[in-house]
Amino acid sequence: MNKLFDLRFVIGCFFLIIGILLILHGFISSESDQTVNRWCGAFFSLFGLVMLLLSYRSTTNGPNE
């Protein structure tokens, strides 16, 4: 099955990229309220990794194999 048709893979990639960008922006920016960006980025990245893991597990242990 093509991974781009698996919604978990696409959502995982999106949240992982946005999470990494938020974490980087939280550390690079000099404003004092950037801890929100770091925490949101961490949770977005974690959610993205979970979705990618679920996508990977569904392709390796699929019912069609």
C-alpha positions in Angstrom: 0.0 0.0 0.0 1.3 3.4 -0.9 2.3 5.4 2.2 0.9 8.6 0.9 -2.6 7.1 0.9 -2.2 6.2 4.6 -3.5 9.2 6.5 -1.5 8.3 9.6 1.7 8.8 7.7 0.7 12.2 6.3 -0.6 13.5 9.6 2.6 12.2 11.4 4.9 13.9 8.9 2.9 17.2 9.2 2.9 17.3 13.0 6.6 16.2 13.2 7.7 19.0 10.9 5.5 21.7 12.6 6.7 20.5 16.0 10.4 20.7 15.0 9.8 24.2 13.6 8.1 25.3 16.8 10.9 23.9 19.0 13.5 25.7 16.9 11.6 28.9 17.0 11.3 28.6 20.7 15.0 28.3 21.2 16.1 30.9 18.5 13.7 33.6 19.4 14.7 36.0 22.1 11.3 36.7 23.5 10.6 35.6 27.1 7.3 33.8 26.4 8.7 31.2 24.0 8.3 28.3 26.4 4.8 27.8 25.0 6.4 27.2 21.6 8.8 24.7 23.0 6.1 22.8 24.9 3.7 22.8 21.9 6.5 21.8 19.6 7.4 18.9 21.9 3.8 17.6 22.1 3.3 18.1 18.3 6.6 16.1 17.7 5.5 13.4 20.1 2.1 13.1 18.4 3.7 13.0 15.0 6.1 10.3 16.0 3.2 8.2 17.5 1.3 8.6 14.2 4.4 7.6 12.2 4.9 4.6 14.5 1.3 3.5 14.0 1.7 3.9 10.2 4.8 1.8 10.2 3.3 -0.9 12.4 0.2 -1.1 10.1 2.4 -1.7 7.0 4.6 -4.3 8.6 1.8 -6.3 10.3 -0.9 -5.7 7.6 -3.7 -8.2 7.1 -2.9 -8.6 3.4 0.5 -10.3 4.1 
